[in-house]
Amino acid sequence: MPVLEPRFAIPVTPERDNGEDGNPDWTDLPATTMVVSLSAPTLLDGKGSRFSQSGTIFVPRGYDLKHGDRLPYDGVKYSVVGRPRGNHDHALTGEDFGWVAFTVTGGGG
């Protein structure tokens, strides 16, 4: 039984940059679901017109998401940073948690 309930997940279509030589070419990955937990935003300038925000997203275990991919959420494209966390079975019970966590970061202004 997964730790996270699918009823809390929202649909998303992640994107991956398949461009070359610095020319981005964002293509859609297969649709999936995610659970989002964002931290409070941080201002990037004194006027408060630009901000940065990071947090954690959870996607089903086995989904092909990696560093540099991006996910649209609430009008912002959040970038995946690093490798998945929790990509293993429970050490004592062998239970598959069903989800992995990724760090994401984004901004706006």
C-alpha positions as YAML, in Angstrom:
chain: A
units: angstrom
residues:
- id: 1
  name: MET
  ca: [0.00, 0.00, 0.00]
- id: 2
  name: PRO
  ca: [1.53, 3.34, -1.01]
- id: 3
  name: VAL
  ca: [2.32, 5.87, 1.70]
- id: 4
  name: LEU
  ca: [0.77, 8.74, -0.28]
- id: 5
  name: GLU
  ca: [-2.82, 8.47, -1.35]
- id: 6
  name: PRO
  ca: [-3.37, 8.97, -5.09]
- id: 7
  name: ARG
  ca: [-6.38, 11.18, -4.34]
- id: 8
  name: PHE
  ca: [-3.95, 13.94, -3.24]
- id: 9
  name: ALA
  ca: [-2.02, 13.83, -6.51]
- id: 10
  name: ILE
  ca: [-2.58, 16.23, -9.38]
- id: 11
  name: PRO
  ca: [-2.03, 15.53, -13.09]
- id: 12
  name: VAL
  ca: [1.10, 16.95, -14.70]
- id: 13
  name: THR
  ca: [2.99, 16.68, -17.98]
- id: 14
  name: PRO
  ca: [6.72, 17.11, -17.27]
- id: 15
  name: GLU
  ca: [9.07, 18.43, -19.95]
- id: 16
  name: ARG
  ca: [12.61, 17.45, -20.93]
- id: 17
  name: ASP
  ca: [15.14, 19.53, -22.86]
- id: 18
  name: ASN
  ca: [16.32, 17.51, -25.86]
- id: 19
  name: GLY
  ca: [18.08, 20.45, -27.49]
- id: 20
  name: GLU
  ca: [21.73, 20.61, -28.51]
- id: 21
  name: ASP
  ca: [24.50, 23.22, -28.36]
- id: 22
  name: GLY
  ca: [22.61, 25.43, -25.93]
- id: 23
  name: ASN
  ca: [19.45, 25.57, -28.03]
- id: 24
  name: PRO
  ca: [16.60, 24.35, -25.82]
- id: 25
  name: ASP
  ca: [14.00, 22.02, -27.31]
- id: 26
  name: TRP
  ca: [11.46, 21.20, -24.61]
- id: 27
  name: THR
  ca: [9.40, 18.09, -25.31]
- id: 28
  name: ASP
  ca: [6.58, 16.65, -23.24]
- id: 29
  name: LEU
  ca: [7.15, 13.48, -21.25]
- id: 30
  name: PRO
  ca: [4.26, 11.08, -20.63]
- id: 31
  name: ALA
  ca: [1.62, 12.49, -18.30]
- id: 32
  name: THR
  ca: [1.78, 11.43, -14.66]
- id: 33
  name: THR
  ca: [0.60, 12.60, -11.27]
- id: 34
  name: MET
  ca: [2.48, 14.44, -8.53]
- id: 35
  name: VAL
  ca: [2.04, 15.66, -4.98]
- id: 36
  name: VAL
  ca: [3.53, 19.12, -4.32]
- id: 37
  name: SER
  ca: [4.97, 20.60, -1.13]
- id: 38
  name: LEU
  ca: [6.53, 24.04, -1.66]
- id: 39
  name: SER
  ca: [8.43, 26.19, 0.84]
- id: 40
  name: ALA
  ca: [7.74, 29.87, 1.35]
- id: 41
  name: PRO
  ca: [9.04, 32.06, -1.51]
- id: 42
  name: THR
  ca: [12.17, 34.19, -1.14]
- id: 43
  name: LEU
  ca: [12.46, 37.69, -2.62]
- id: 44
  name: LEU
  ca: [15.29, 38.20, -5.12]
- id: 45
  name: ASP
  ca: [15.29, 41.99, -5.12]
- id: 46
  name: GLY
  ca: [14.41, 44.79, -2.75]
- id: 47
  name: LYS
  ca: [11.23, 45.78, -4.57]
- id: 48
  name: GLY
  ca: [9.70, 42.35, -4.25]
- id: 49
  name: SER
  ca: [9.02, 41.97, -7.95]
- id: 50
  name: ARG
  ca: [10.99, 38.71, -8.39]
- id: 51
  name: PHE
  ca: [11.02, 35.61, -6.20]
- id: 52
  name: SER
  ca: [12.45, 32.13, -5.94]
- id: 53
  name: GLN
  ca: [10.65, 29.13, -4.48]
- id: 54
  name: SER
  ca: [11.69, 25.54, -3.92]
- id: 55
  name: GLY
  ca: [10.18, 22.44, -2.42]
- id: 56
  name: THR
  ca: [9.55, 18.76, -2.85]
- id: 57
  name: ILE
  ca: [7.41, 16.89, -5.33]
- id: 58
  name: PHE
  ca: [6.47, 13.24, -5.17]
- id: 59
  name: VAL
  ca: [5.95, 11.17, -8.32]
- id: 60
  name: PRO
  ca: [5.15, 7.48, -8.73]
- id: 61
  name: ARG
  ca: [8.22, 5.29, -8.28]
- id: 62
  name: GLY
  ca: [9.64, 4.19, -11.63]
- id: 63
  name: TYR
  ca: [8.57, 7.31, -13.52]
- id: 64
  name: ASP
  ca: [11.44, 8.59, -15.73]
- id: 65
  name: LEU
  ca: [12.10, 12.01, -14.18]
- id: 66
  name: LYS
  ca: [15.63, 13.38, -13.85]
- id: 67
  name: HIS
  ca: [17.74, 16.42, -13.07]
- id: 68
  name: GLY
  ca: [16.97, 19.31, -15.42]
- id: 69
  name: ASP
  ca: [13.42, 18.24, -16.30]
- id: 70
  name: ARG
  ca: [10.73, 20.77, -15.52]
- id: 71
  name: LEU
  ca: [7.16, 20.61, -14.30]
- id: 72
  name: PRO
  ca: [4.47, 23.23, -14.84]
- id: 73
  name: TYR
  ca: [2.58, 24.04, -11.65]
- id: 74
  name: ASP
  ca: [0.42, 27.05, -10.81]
- id: 75
  name: GLY
  ca: [1.78, 29.13, -13.67]
- id: 76
  name: VAL
  ca: [5.47, 28.44, -12.90]
- id: 77
  name: LYS
  ca: [7.87, 25.95, -14.51]
- id: 78
  name: TYR
  ca: [9.67, 24.22, -11.63]
- id: 79
  name: SER
  ca: [13.02, 22.59, -12.45]
- id: 80
  name: VAL
  ca: [14.01, 19.23, -11.02]
- id: 81
  name: VAL
  ca: [17.27, 19.39, -9.04]
- id: 82
  name: GLY
  ca: [19.28, 16.24, -8.33]
- id: 83
  name: ARG
  ca: [18.32, 12.61, -8.02]
- id: 84
  name: PRO
  ca: [15.23, 10.97, -6.50]
- id: 85
  name: ARG
  ca: [15.02, 10.32, -2.77]
- id: 86
  name: GLY
  ca: [13.32, 7.28, -1.31]
- id: 87
  name: ASN
  ca: [13.83, 5.11, -4.37]
- id: 88
  name: HIS
  ca: [14.06, 1.89, -2.37]
- id: 89
  name: ASP
  ca: [11.90, -0.60, -0.54]
- id: 90
  name: HIS
  ca: [11.40, -0.30, 3.22]
- id: 91
  name: ALA
  ca: [14.50, -1.70, 4.92]
- id: 92
  name: LEU
  ca: [12.61, -3.89, 7.41]
- id: 93
  name: THR
  ca: [9.36, -4.86, 5.71]
- id: 94
  name: GLY
  ca: [10.35, -4.75, 2.04]
- id: 95
  name: GLU
  ca: [7.24, -2.64, 1.35]
- id: 96
  name: ASP
  ca: [7.33, -0.53, -1.81]
- id: 97
  name: PHE
  ca: [6.42, 3.04, -0.81]
- id: 98
  name: GLY
  ca: [5.15, 3.63, -4.34]
- id: 99
  name: TRP
  ca: [6.49, 7.20, -4.62]
- id: 100
  name: VAL
  ca: [9.84, 9.00, -4.82]
- id: 101
  name: ALA
  ca: [10.69, 12.58, -3.85]
- id: 102
  name: PHE
  ca: [12.49, 15.17, -5.94]
- id: 103
  name: THR
  ca: [13.67, 18.68, -5.06]
- id: 104
  name: VAL
  ca: [12.31, 21.38, -7.37]
- id: 105
  name: THR
  ca: [13.02, 25.07, -7.73]
- id: 106
  name: GLY
  ca: [11.34, 27.85, -9.65]
- id: 107
  name: GLY
  ca: [10.60, 31.54, -9.60]
- id: 108
  name: GLY
  ca: [8.58, 34.35, -10.95]
- id: 109
  name: GLY
  ca: [8.13, 37.99, -11.05]
...
